[in-house]
Every structure is written in structure tokens, then in C-alpha cells.
Amino acid sequence: MARQKQIPGTEREKPIEEIELAAEAYRKTAERLTSARKKTQETRDALIELLRKHGREQYRAENGRIYAITLGKTKITVTDTNDGGEGDEGDEADVD
């Protein structure tokens, strides 16, 4: 069978090992980040659901953090009382 002709400019470059390794490391990191982001959303949604189930708008955990939701909003705010009470803006959630 005859070999297909190369179109000028479409030749494949010789792989550069450093770039290949960096690209692979980036891909793995991006996959872990995506997985962690999904897990964070799932655990946030579960926390919001439990706060609502127990009729709580805020809860002080044993670790000193205060978890709060605003009724009608799908957001959770975390305040760490061990760090001087600075609140972290919560993540948006698609929970009703």
C-alpha cells in the first residue's frame, strides 16, 4: 500500500521531553482540581441541606468555624473564629 503524501506544514514535530513532562503534569493537576472542585460542591450541598433540615441558618462547629446560609440564597459563608472572625465568601450552590 502506498504511503499517504505529507501536506507541507503538517509534519509532526519531534517531541520535546521537557514540554511533554510539563504537559502531563499539568493534565494530572487539572484532573485533580476538577475532582476536588466537584467534591467541594457535593459536600457544600450536603452541608446546606443538613442546615436547612435542622432549621439552622448558622452553626458553630467544634473546630471554631461558623457555617451560615442565607434563606432564599444558595450560598454558604464560613467564618473561622480562631482567625479573628474573618469570613470567607461561600461558594454558589444550585440548591433550593
Helices and strands as residue ranges (DSSP letters): H 17-53, E 58-60, E 65-69, E 76-80, G 81-83, E 87-88
